[in-house]
Amino acid sequence: MVDESTPISSSCHCGAITVIVPRLPDHINHCQCTICRRYGAAWGYYHPDEVKIETKPNAVTKQYIWGDREISFNFCDTCGCVLYWWPLQPPPTDGGEYKMGLNTSNVNPEVLRFVNRKYEYSWVKQPLRSKETAHPDDLAEY
């Protein structure tokens, strides 16, 4: 069993990009929104200041930004692995939550063996600011 305060790393398949976080996530979230369920991602959440991203020479991280344009999904240009999502907005001034999502599917499964999983369905019907930017499979009511 891994100590909860042990740093963990998440790497793409080709090893060009590694994301390092300081500890195990509180839980792993299998979000069911229109994009996350297609990615098959399993998110662990961290404050962006806690995250270190290492890239090998010539490695390229690409982004996919959609909908309300509040987060970017970041993936390796070589092997295509989705590594993390990152907030595009500045931190809230009212002290509200500010986080990024690490795709724990790229972490050694033995390291995460005892971390609780959560299947998040609340986003399935969460509307975007505008129906015009919604995905055709969006189930939210506008």
Phi and psi in radians as a Rosetta constraint file:
Dihedral C 1 N 2 CA 2 C 2 CIRCULARHARMONIC -1.505 0.35
Dihedral N 2 CA 2 C 2 N 3 CIRCULARHARMONIC 2.405 0.35
Dihedral C 2 N 3 CA 3 C 3 CIRCULARHARMONIC -1.108 0.35
Dihedral N 3 CA 3 C 3 N 4 CIRCULARHARMONIC 2.356 0.35
Dihedral C 3 N 4 CA 4 C 4 CIRCULARHARMONIC -1.039 0.35
Dihedral N 4 CA 4 C 4 N 5 CIRCULARHARMONIC -0.399 0.35
Dihedral C 4 N 5 CA 5 C 5 CIRCULARHARMONIC -1.697 0.35
Dihedral N 5 CA 5 C 5 N 6 CIRCULARHARMONIC 0.153 0.35
Dihedral C 5 N 6 CA 6 C 6 CIRCULARHARMONIC -1.393 0.35
Dihedral N 6 CA 6 C 6 N 7 CIRCULARHARMONIC 2.268 0.35
Dihedral C 6 N 7 CA 7 C 7 CIRCULARHARMONIC -1.035 0.35
Dihedral N 7 CA 7 C 7 N 8 CIRCULARHARMONIC 2.517 0.35
Dihedral C 7 N 8 CA 8 C 8 CIRCULARHARMONIC -2.155 0.35
Dihedral N 8 CA 8 C 8 N 9 CIRCULARHARMONIC 2.664 0.35
Dihedral C 8 N 9 CA 9 C 9 CIRCULARHARMONIC -2.119 0.35
Dihedral N 9 CA 9 C 9 N 10 CIRCULARHARMONIC 2.568 0.35
Dihedral C 9 N 10 CA 10 C 10 CIRCULARHARMONIC -2.220 0.35
Dihedral N 10 CA 10 C 10 N 11 CIRCULARHARMONIC 2.053 0.35
Dihedral C 10 N 11 CA 11 C 11 CIRCULARHARMONIC -2.110 0.35
Dihedral N 11 CA 11 C 11 N 12 CIRCULARHARMONIC 2.606 0.35
Dihedral C 11 N 12 CA 12 C 12 CIRCULARHARMONIC -1.228 0.35
Dihedral N 12 CA 12 C 12 N 13 CIRCULARHARMONIC 2.980 0.35
Dihedral C 12 N 13 CA 13 C 13 CIRCULARHARMONIC -1.085 0.35
Dihedral N 13 CA 13 C 13 N 14 CIRCULARHARMONIC -0.691 0.35
Dihedral C 13 N 14 CA 14 C 14 CIRCULARHARMONIC -1.456 0.35
Dihedral N 14 CA 14 C 14 N 15 CIRCULARHARMONIC -0.163 0.35
Dihedral C 14 N 15 CA 15 C 15 CIRCULARHARMONIC 1.421 0.35
Dihedral N 15 CA 15 C 15 N 16 CIRCULARHARMONIC 0.161 0.35
Dihedral C 15 N 16 CA 16 C 16 CIRCULARHARMONIC -1.288 0.35
Dihedral N 16 CA 16 C 16 N 17 CIRCULARHARMONIC -0.497 0.35
Dihedral C 16 N 17 CA 17 C 17 CIRCULARHARMONIC -2.276 0.35
Dihedral N 17 CA 17 C 17 N 18 CIRCULARHARMONIC 2.287 0.35
Dihedral C 17 N 18 CA 18 C 18 CIRCULARHARMONIC -2.246 0.35
Dihedral N 18 CA 18 C 18 N 19 CIRCULARHARMONIC 2.345 0.35
Dihedral C 18 N 19 CA 19 C 19 CIRCULARHARMONIC -1.947 0.35
Dihedral N 19 CA 19 C 19 N 20 CIRCULARHARMONIC 2.219 0.35
Dihedral C 19 N 20 CA 20 C 20 CIRCULARHARMONIC -2.021 0.35
Dihedral N 20 CA 20 C 20 N 21 CIRCULARHARMONIC 2.275 0.35
Dihedral C 20 N 21 CA 21 C 21 CIRCULARHARMONIC -2.149 0.35
Dihedral N 21 CA 21 C 21 N 22 CIRCULARHARMONIC 2.736 0.35
Dihedral C 21 N 22 CA 22 C 22 CIRCULARHARMONIC -1.354 0.35
Dihedral N 22 CA 22 C 22 N 23 CIRCULARHARMONIC -0.199 0.35
Dihedral C 22 N 23 CA 23 C 23 CIRCULARHARMONIC -2.865 0.35
Dihedral N 23 CA 23 C 23 N 24 CIRCULARHARMONIC 3.030 0.35
Dihedral C 23 N 24 CA 24 C 24 CIRCULARHARMONIC -1.153 0.35
Dihedral N 24 CA 24 C 24 N 25 CIRCULARHARMONIC 2.634 0.35
Dihedral C 24 N 25 CA 25 C 25 CIRCULARHARMONIC -1.263 0.35
Dihedral N 25 CA 25 C 25 N 26 CIRCULARHARMONIC 2.757 0.35
Dihedral C 25 N 26 CA 26 C 26 CIRCULARHARMONIC -1.063 0.35
Dihedral N 26 CA 26 C 26 N 27 CIRCULARHARMONIC -0.661 0.35
Dihedral C 26 N 27 CA 27 C 27 CIRCULARHARMONIC -2.776 0.35
Dihedral N 27 CA 27 C 27 N 28 CIRCULARHARMONIC 2.959 0.35
Dihedral C 27 N 28 CA 28 C 28 CIRCULARHARMONIC -1.988 0.35
Dihedral N 28 CA 28 C 28 N 29 CIRCULARHARMONIC 2.229 0.35
Dihedral C 28 N 29 CA 29 C 29 CIRCULARHARMONIC -1.855 0.35
Dihedral N 29 CA 29 C 29 N 30 CIRCULARHARMONIC 2.137 0.35
Dihedral C 29 N 30 CA 30 C 30 CIRCULARHARMONIC -1.696 0.35
Dihedral N 30 CA 30 C 30 N 31 CIRCULARHARMONIC 1.435 0.35
Dihedral C 30 N 31 CA 31 C 31 CIRCULARHARMONIC -1.103 0.35
Dihedral N 31 CA 31 C 31 N 32 CIRCULARHARMONIC 2.532 0.35
Dihedral C 31 N 32 CA 32 C 32 CIRCULARHARMONIC -1.978 0.35
Dihedral N 32 CA 32 C 32 N 33 CIRCULARHARMONIC 0.392 0.35
Dihedral C 32 N 33 CA 33 C 33 CIRCULARHARMONIC -1.211 0.35
Dihedral N 33 CA 33 C 33 N 34 CIRCULARHARMONIC 3.018 0.35
Dihedral C 33 N 34 CA 34 C 34 CIRCULARHARMONIC -1.080 0.35
Dihedral N 34 CA 34 C 34 N 35 CIRCULARHARMONIC -0.548 0.35
Dihedral C 34 N 35 CA 35 C 35 CIRCULARHARMONIC -1.559 0.35
Dihedral N 35 CA 35 C 35 N 36 CIRCULARHARMONIC -0.773 0.35
Dihedral C 35 N 36 CA 36 C 36 CIRCULARHARMONIC -1.117 0.35
Dihedral N 36 CA 36 C 36 N 37 CIRCULARHARMONIC -0.676 0.35
Dihedral C 36 N 37 CA 37 C 37 CIRCULARHARMONIC -1.194 0.35
Dihedral N 37 CA 37 C 37 N 38 CIRCULARHARMONIC -0.490 0.35
Dihedral C 37 N 38 CA 38 C 38 CIRCULARHARMONIC -1.291 0.35
Dihedral N 38 CA 38 C 38 N 39 CIRCULARHARMONIC -0.645 0.35
Dihedral C 38 N 39 CA 39 C 39 CIRCULARHARMONIC -1.256 0.35
Dihedral N 39 CA 39 C 39 N 40 CIRCULARHARMONIC -0.423 0.35
Dihedral C 39 N 40 CA 40 C 40 CIRCULARHARMONIC 1.169 0.35
Dihedral N 40 CA 40 C 40 N 41 CIRCULARHARMONIC 0.498 0.35
Dihedral C 40 N 41 CA 41 C 41 CIRCULARHARMONIC -1.378 0.35
Dihedral N 41 CA 41 C 41 N 42 CIRCULARHARMONIC 2.663 0.35
Dihedral C 41 N 42 CA 42 C 42 CIRCULARHARMONIC -2.247 0.35
Dihedral N 42 CA 42 C 42 N 43 CIRCULARHARMONIC 1.780 0.35
Dihedral C 42 N 43 CA 43 C 43 CIRCULARHARMONIC -1.554 0.35
Dihedral N 43 CA 43 C 43 N 44 CIRCULARHARMONIC 2.395 0.35
Dihedral C 43 N 44 CA 44 C 44 CIRCULARHARMONIC -1.963 0.35
Dihedral N 44 CA 44 C 44 N 45 CIRCULARHARMONIC 2.479 0.35
Dihedral C 44 N 45 CA 45 C 45 CIRCULARHARMONIC -1.935 0.35
Dihedral N 45 CA 45 C 45 N 46 CIRCULARHARMONIC 2.454 0.35
Dihedral C 45 N 46 CA 46 C 46 CIRCULARHARMONIC -2.553 0.35
Dihedral N 46 CA 46 C 46 N 47 CIRCULARHARMONIC 2.728 0.35
Dihedral C 46 N 47 CA 47 C 47 CIRCULARHARMONIC -1.262 0.35
Dihedral N 47 CA 47 C 47 N 48 CIRCULARHARMONIC 2.390 0.35
Dihedral C 47 N 48 CA 48 C 48 CIRCULARHARMONIC -0.948 0.35
Dihedral N 48 CA 48 C 48 N 49 CIRCULARHARMONIC -0.539 0.35
Dihedral C 48 N 49 CA 49 C 49 CIRCULARHARMONIC -1.164 0.35
Dihedral N 49 CA 49 C 49 N 50 CIRCULARHARMONIC -0.300 0.35
Dihedral C 49 N 50 CA 50 C 50 CIRCULARHARMONIC -1.520 0.35
Dihedral N 50 CA 50 C 50 N 51 CIRCULARHARMONIC -0.148 0.35
Dihedral C 50 N 51 CA 51 C 51 CIRCULARHARMONIC -1.764 0.35
Dihedral N 51 CA 51 C 51 N 52 CIRCULARHARMONIC 2.392 0.35
Dihedral C 51 N 52 CA 52 C 52 CIRCULARHARMONIC -2.101 0.35
Dihedral N 52 CA 52 C 52 N 53 CIRCULARHARMONIC 2.263 0.35
Dihedral C 52 N 53 CA 53 C 53 CIRCULARHARMONIC -1.993 0.35
Dihedral N 53 CA 53 C 53 N 54 CIRCULARHARMONIC 2.159 0.35
Dihedral C 53 N 54 CA 54 C 54 CIRCULARHARMONIC -1.986 0.35
Dihedral N 54 CA 54 C 54 N 55 CIRCULARHARMONIC 2.350 0.35
Dihedral C 54 N 55 CA 55 C 55 CIRCULARHARMONIC -2.209 0.35
Dihedral N 55 CA 55 C 55 N 56 CIRCULARHARMONIC 2.479 0.35
Dihedral C 55 N 56 CA 56 C 56 CIRCULARHARMONIC -1.325 0.35
Dihedral N 56 CA 56 C 56 N 57 CIRCULARHARMONIC 2.788 0.35
Dihedral C 56 N 57 CA 57 C 57 CIRCULARHARMONIC -0.937 0.35
Dihedral N 57 CA 57 C 57 N 58 CIRCULARHARMONIC 2.389 0.35
Dihedral C 57 N 58 CA 58 C 58 CIRCULARHARMONIC 1.247 0.35
Dihedral N 58 CA 58 C 58 N 59 CIRCULARHARMONIC 0.072 0.35
Dihedral C 58 N 59 CA 59 C 59 CIRCULARHARMONIC -1.258 0.35
Dihedral N 59 CA 59 C 59 N 60 CIRCULARHARMONIC 2.494 0.35
Dihedral C 59 N 60 CA 60 C 60 CIRCULARHARMONIC -2.205 0.35
Dihedral N 60 CA 60 C 60 N 61 CIRCULARHARMONIC 2.258 0.35
Dihedral C 60 N 61 CA 61 C 61 CIRCULARHARMONIC -1.769 0.35
Dihedral N 61 CA 61 C 61 N 62 CIRCULARHARMONIC 2.178 0.35
Dihedral C 61 N 62 CA 62 C 62 CIRCULARHARMONIC -1.778 0.35
Dihedral N 62 CA 62 C 62 N 63 CIRCULARHARMONIC 2.801 0.35
Dihedral C 62 N 63 CA 63 C 63 CIRCULARHARMONIC -2.205 0.35
Dihedral N 63 CA 63 C 63 N 64 CIRCULARHARMONIC 2.580 0.35
Dihedral C 63 N 64 CA 64 C 64 CIRCULARHARMONIC -2.145 0.35
Dihedral N 64 CA 64 C 64 N 65 CIRCULARHARMONIC 2.144 0.35
Dihedral C 64 N 65 CA 65 C 65 CIRCULARHARMONIC -2.194 0.35
Dihedral N 65 CA 65 C 65 N 66 CIRCULARHARMONIC 2.286 0.35
Dihedral C 65 N 66 CA 66 C 66 CIRCULARHARMONIC -2.547 0.35
Dihedral N 66 CA 66 C 66 N 67 CIRCULARHARMONIC -3.101 0.35
Dihedral C 66 N 67 CA 67 C 67 CIRCULARHARMONIC 0.966 0.35
Dihedral N 67 CA 67 C 67 N 68 CIRCULARHARMONIC -2.169 0.35
Dihedral C 67 N 68 CA 68 C 68 CIRCULARHARMONIC -1.307 0.35
Dihedral N 68 CA 68 C 68 N 69 CIRCULARHARMONIC -0.080 0.35
Dihedral C 68 N 69 CA 69 C 69 CIRCULARHARMONIC 1.029 0.35
Dihedral N 69 CA 69 C 69 N 70 CIRCULARHARMONIC 0.712 0.35
Dihedral C 69 N 70 CA 70 C 70 CIRCULARHARMONIC -1.717 0.35
Dihedral N 70 CA 70 C 70 N 71 CIRCULARHARMONIC -0.384 0.35
Dihedral C 70 N 71 CA 71 C 71 CIRCULARHARMONIC -2.396 0.35
Dihedral N 71 CA 71 C 71 N 72 CIRCULARHARMONIC 2.730 0.35
Dihedral C 71 N 72 CA 72 C 72 CIRCULARHARMONIC -2.002 0.35
Dihedral N 72 CA 72 C 72 N 73 CIRCULARHARMONIC 2.411 0.35
Dihedral C 72 N 73 CA 73 C 73 CIRCULARHARMONIC -1.650 0.35
Dihedral N 73 CA 73 C 73 N 74 CIRCULARHARMONIC 2.194 0.35
Dihedral C 73 N 74 CA 74 C 74 CIRCULARHARMONIC -1.990 0.35
Dihedral N 74 CA 74 C 74 N 75 CIRCULARHARMONIC 2.282 0.35
Dihedral C 74 N 75 CA 75 C 75 CIRCULARHARMONIC -2.447 0.35
Dihedral N 75 CA 75 C 75 N 76 CIRCULARHARMONIC 2.777 0.35
Dihedral C 75 N 76 CA 76 C 76 CIRCULARHARMONIC -1.315 0.35
Dihedral N 76 CA 76 C 76 N 77 CIRCULARHARMONIC 2.272 0.35
Dihedral C 76 N 77 CA 77 C 77 CIRCULARHARMONIC -1.224 0.35
Dihedral N 77 CA 77 C 77 N 78 CIRCULARHARMONIC -0.374 0.35
Dihedral C 77 N 78 CA 78 C 78 CIRCULARHARMONIC -1.477 0.35
Dihedral N 78 CA 78 C 78 N 79 CIRCULARHARMONIC -0.964 0.35
Dihedral C 78 N 79 CA 79 C 79 CIRCULARHARMONIC -1.797 0.35
Dihedral N 79 CA 79 C 79 N 80 CIRCULARHARMONIC -0.208 0.35
Dihedral C 79 N 80 CA 80 C 80 CIRCULARHARMONIC 1.472 0.35
Dihedral N 80 CA 80 C 80 N 81 CIRCULARHARMONIC 0.021 0.35
Dihedral C 80 N 81 CA 81 C 81 CIRCULARHARMONIC -1.146 0.35
Dihedral N 81 CA 81 C 81 N 82 CIRCULARHARMONIC 2.298 0.35
Dihedral C 81 N 82 CA 82 C 82 CIRCULARHARMONIC -1.355 0.35
Dihedral N 82 CA 82 C 82 N 83 CIRCULARHARMONIC 2.134 0.35
Dihedral C 82 N 83 CA 83 C 83 CIRCULARHARMONIC -1.731 0.35
Dihedral N 83 CA 83 C 83 N 84 CIRCULARHARMONIC -0.739 0.35
Dihedral C 83 N 84 CA 84 C 84 CIRCULARHARMONIC -2.891 0.35
Dihedral N 84 CA 84 C 84 N 85 CIRCULARHARMONIC 2.859 0.35
Dihedral C 84 N 85 CA 85 C 85 CIRCULARHARMONIC -1.987 0.35
Dihedral N 85 CA 85 C 85 N 86 CIRCULARHARMONIC 2.627 0.35
Dihedral C 85 N 86 CA 86 C 86 CIRCULARHARMONIC -2.329 0.35
Dihedral N 86 CA 86 C 86 N 87 CIRCULARHARMONIC 2.406 0.35
Dihedral C 86 N 87 CA 87 C 87 CIRCULARHARMONIC -1.207 0.35
Dihedral N 87 CA 87 C 87 N 88 CIRCULARHARMONIC 2.405 0.35
Dihedral C 87 N 88 CA 88 C 88 CIRCULARHARMONIC -1.710 0.35
Dihedral N 88 CA 88 C 88 N 89 CIRCULARHARMONIC -0.195 0.35
Dihedral C 88 N 89 CA 89 C 89 CIRCULARHARMONIC -1.660 0.35
Dihedral N 89 CA 89 C 89 N 90 CIRCULARHARMONIC 2.669 0.35
Dihedral C 89 N 90 CA 90 C 90 CIRCULARHARMONIC -1.187 0.35
Dihedral N 90 CA 90 C 90 N 91 CIRCULARHARMONIC 2.819 0.35
Dihedral C 90 N 91 CA 91 C 91 CIRCULARHARMONIC -1.006 0.35
Dihedral N 91 CA 91 C 91 N 92 CIRCULARHARMONIC 2.524 0.35
Dihedral C 91 N 92 CA 92 C 92 CIRCULARHARMONIC -1.124 0.35
Dihedral N 92 CA 92 C 92 N 93 CIRCULARHARMONIC 2.484 0.35
Dihedral C 92 N 93 CA 93 C 93 CIRCULARHARMONIC -1.399 0.35
Dihedral N 93 CA 93 C 93 N 94 CIRCULARHARMONIC -0.228 0.35
Dihedral C 93 N 94 CA 94 C 94 CIRCULARHARMONIC -1.570 0.35
Dihedral N 94 CA 94 C 94 N 95 CIRCULARHARMONIC 0.146 0.35
Dihedral C 94 N 95 CA 95 C 95 CIRCULARHARMONIC 1.420 0.35
Dihedral N 95 CA 95 C 95 N 96 CIRCULARHARMONIC 0.198 0.35
Dihedral C 95 N 96 CA 96 C 96 CIRCULARHARMONIC -1.160 0.35
Dihedral N 96 CA 96 C 96 N 97 CIRCULARHARMONIC 3.033 0.35
Dihedral C 96 N 97 CA 97 C 97 CIRCULARHARMONIC -1.102 0.35
Dihedral N 97 CA 97 C 97 N 98 CIRCULARHARMONIC 2.393 0.35
Dihedral C 97 N 98 CA 98 C 98 CIRCULARHARMONIC -2.442 0.35
Dihedral N 98 CA 98 C 98 N 99 CIRCULARHARMONIC 2.001 0.35
Dihedral C 98 N 99 CA 99 C 99 CIRCULARHARMONIC -2.573 0.35
Dihedral N 99 CA 99 C 99 N 100 CIRCULARHARMONIC 2.899 0.35
Dihedral C 99 N 100 CA 100 C 100 CIRCULARHARMONIC -2.163 0.35
Dihedral N 100 CA 100 C 100 N 101 CIRCULARHARMONIC 2.871 0.35
Dihedral C 100 N 101 CA 101 C 101 CIRCULARHARMONIC -2.024 0.35
Dihedral N 101 CA 101 C 101 N 102 CIRCULARHARMONIC 2.182 0.35
Dihedral C 101 N 102 CA 102 C 102 CIRCULARHARMONIC -1.680 0.35
Dihedral N 102 CA 102 C 102 N 103 CIRCULARHARMONIC 2.240 0.35
Dihedral C 102 N 103 CA 103 C 103 CIRCULARHARMONIC -1.332 0.35
Dihedral N 103 CA 103 C 103 N 104 CIRCULARHARMONIC 1.757 0.35
Dihedral C 103 N 104 CA 104 C 104 CIRCULARHARMONIC -1.273 0.35
Dihedral N 104 CA 104 C 104 N 105 CIRCULARHARMONIC -0.101 0.35
Dihedral C 104 N 105 CA 105 C 105 CIRCULARHARMONIC -1.143 0.35
Dihedral N 105 CA 105 C 105 N 106 CIRCULARHARMONIC -0.281 0.35
Dihedral C 105 N 106 CA 106 C 106 CIRCULARHARMONIC -1.672 0.35
Dihedral N 106 CA 106 C 106 N 107 CIRCULARHARMONIC 0.135 0.35
Dihedral C 106 N 107 CA 107 C 107 CIRCULARHARMONIC -1.756 0.35
Dihedral N 107 CA 107 C 107 N 108 CIRCULARHARMONIC 2.569 0.35
Dihedral C 107 N 108 CA 108 C 108 CIRCULARHARMONIC -0.906 0.35
Dihedral N 108 CA 108 C 108 N 109 CIRCULARHARMONIC 2.112 0.35
Dihedral C 108 N 109 CA 109 C 109 CIRCULARHARMONIC -1.070 0.35
Dihedral N 109 CA 109 C 109 N 110 CIRCULARHARMONIC -0.464 0.35
Dihedral C 109 N 110 CA 110 C 110 CIRCULARHARMONIC -1.123 0.35
Dihedral N 110 CA 110 C 110 N 111 CIRCULARHARMONIC -0.576 0.35
Dihedral C 110 N 111 CA 111 C 111 CIRCULARHARMONIC -1.156 0.35
Dihedral N 111 CA 111 C 111 N 112 CIRCULARHARMONIC -0.583 0.35
Dihedral C 111 N 112 CA 112 C 112 CIRCULARHARMONIC -1.748 0.35
Dihedral N 112 CA 112 C 112 N 113 CIRCULARHARMONIC 0.146 0.35
Dihedral C 112 N 113 CA 113 C 113 CIRCULARHARMONIC -0.916 0.35
Dihedral N 113 CA 113 C 113 N 114 CIRCULARHARMONIC -0.648 0.35
Dihedral C 113 N 114 CA 114 C 114 CIRCULARHARMONIC -1.856 0.35
Dihedral N 114 CA 114 C 114 N 115 CIRCULARHARMONIC 0.275 0.35
Dihedral C 114 N 115 CA 115 C 115 CIRCULARHARMONIC -1.538 0.35
Dihedral N 115 CA 115 C 115 N 116 CIRCULARHARMONIC 2.288 0.35
Dihedral C 115 N 116 CA 116 C 116 CIRCULARHARMONIC -1.124 0.35
Dihedral N 116 CA 116 C 116 N 117 CIRCULARHARMONIC 2.494 0.35
Dihedral C 116 N 117 CA 117 C 117 CIRCULARHARMONIC -1.805 0.35
Dihedral N 117 CA 117 C 117 N 118 CIRCULARHARMONIC 2.577 0.35
Dihedral C 117 N 118 CA 118 C 118 CIRCULARHARMONIC -2.368 0.35
Dihedral N 118 CA 118 C 118 N 119 CIRCULARHARMONIC 2.365 0.35
Dihedral C 118 N 119 CA 119 C 119 CIRCULARHARMONIC -1.850 0.35
Dihedral N 119 CA 119 C 119 N 120 CIRCULARHARMONIC 1.884 0.35
Dihedral C 119 N 120 CA 120 C 120 CIRCULARHARMONIC -1.593 0.35
Dihedral N 120 CA 120 C 120 N 121 CIRCULARHARMONIC 1.959 0.35
Dihedral C 120 N 121 CA 121 C 121 CIRCULARHARMONIC -1.809 0.35
Dihedral N 121 CA 121 C 121 N 122 CIRCULARHARMONIC -0.096 0.35
Dihedral C 121 N 122 CA 122 C 122 CIRCULARHARMONIC -1.108 0.35
Dihedral N 122 CA 122 C 122 N 123 CIRCULARHARMONIC -0.464 0.35
Dihedral C 122 N 123 CA 123 C 123 CIRCULARHARMONIC -1.373 0.35
Dihedral N 123 CA 123 C 123 N 124 CIRCULARHARMONIC -0.230 0.35
Dihedral C 123 N 124 CA 124 C 124 CIRCULARHARMONIC -1.019 0.35
Dihedral N 124 CA 124 C 124 N 125 CIRCULARHARMONIC -0.680 0.35
Dihedral C 124 N 125 CA 125 C 125 CIRCULARHARMONIC -1.996 0.35
Dihedral N 125 CA 125 C 125 N 126 CIRCULARHARMONIC 0.296 0.35
Dihedral C 125 N 126 CA 126 C 126 CIRCULARHARMONIC -1.360 0.35
Dihedral N 126 CA 126 C 126 N 127 CIRCULARHARMONIC 1.998 0.35
Dihedral C 126 N 127 CA 127 C 127 CIRCULARHARMONIC -1.285 0.35
Dihedral N 127 CA 127 C 127 N 128 CIRCULARHARMONIC 2.604 0.35
Dihedral C 127 N 128 CA 128 C 128 CIRCULARHARMONIC -1.382 0.35
Dihedral N 128 CA 128 C 128 N 129 CIRCULARHARMONIC 3.070 0.35
Dihedral C 128 N 129 CA 129 C 129 CIRCULARHARMONIC -1.143 0.35
Dihedral N 129 CA 129 C 129 N 130 CIRCULARHARMONIC -0.506 0.35
Dihedral C 129 N 130 CA 130 C 130 CIRCULARHARMONIC -2.433 0.35
Dihedral N 130 CA 130 C 130 N 131 CIRCULARHARMONIC 2.303 0.35
Dihedral C 130 N 131 CA 131 C 131 CIRCULARHARMONIC -1.076 0.35
Dihedral N 131 CA 131 C 131 N 132 CIRCULARHARMONIC -0.472 0.35
Dihedral C 131 N 132 CA 132 C 132 CIRCULARHARMONIC -1.104 0.35
Dihedral N 132 CA 132 C 132 N 133 CIRCULARHARMONIC -0.457 0.35
Dihedral C 132 N 133 CA 133 C 133 CIRCULARHARMONIC -1.698 0.35
Dihedral N 133 CA 133 C 133 N 134 CIRCULARHARMONIC 0.010 0.35
Dihedral C 133 N 134 CA 134 C 134 CIRCULARHARMONIC -1.327 0.35
Dihedral N 134 CA 134 C 134 N 135 CIRCULARHARMONIC 2.672 0.35
Dihedral C 134 N 135 CA 135 C 135 CIRCULARHARMONIC -1.284 0.35
Dihedral N 135 CA 135 C 135 N 136 CIRCULARHARMONIC 2.587 0.35
Dihedral C 135 N 136 CA 136 C 136 CIRCULARHARMONIC -0.994 0.35
Dihedral N 136 CA 136 C 136 N 137 CIRCULARHARMONIC -0.476 0.35
Dihedral C 136 N 137 CA 137 C 137 CIRCULARHARMONIC -1.533 0.35
Dihedral N 137 CA 137 C 137 N 138 CIRCULARHARMONIC 0.061 0.35
Dihedral C 137 N 138 CA 138 C 138 CIRCULARHARMONIC -1.062 0.35
Dihedral N 138 CA 138 C 138 N 139 CIRCULARHARMONIC 2.221 0.35
Dihedral C 138 N 139 CA 139 C 139 CIRCULARHARMONIC -1.698 0.35
Dihedral N 139 CA 139 C 139 N 140 CIRCULARHARMONIC 0.073 0.35
Dihedral C 139 N 140 CA 140 C 140 CIRCULARHARMONIC -1.195 0.35
Dihedral N 140 CA 140 C 140 N 141 CIRCULARHARMONIC 2.671 0.35
Dihedral C 140 N 141 CA 141 C 141 CIRCULARHARMONIC -1.721 0.35
Dihedral N 141 CA 141 C 141 N 142 CIRCULARHARMONIC 2.235 0.35
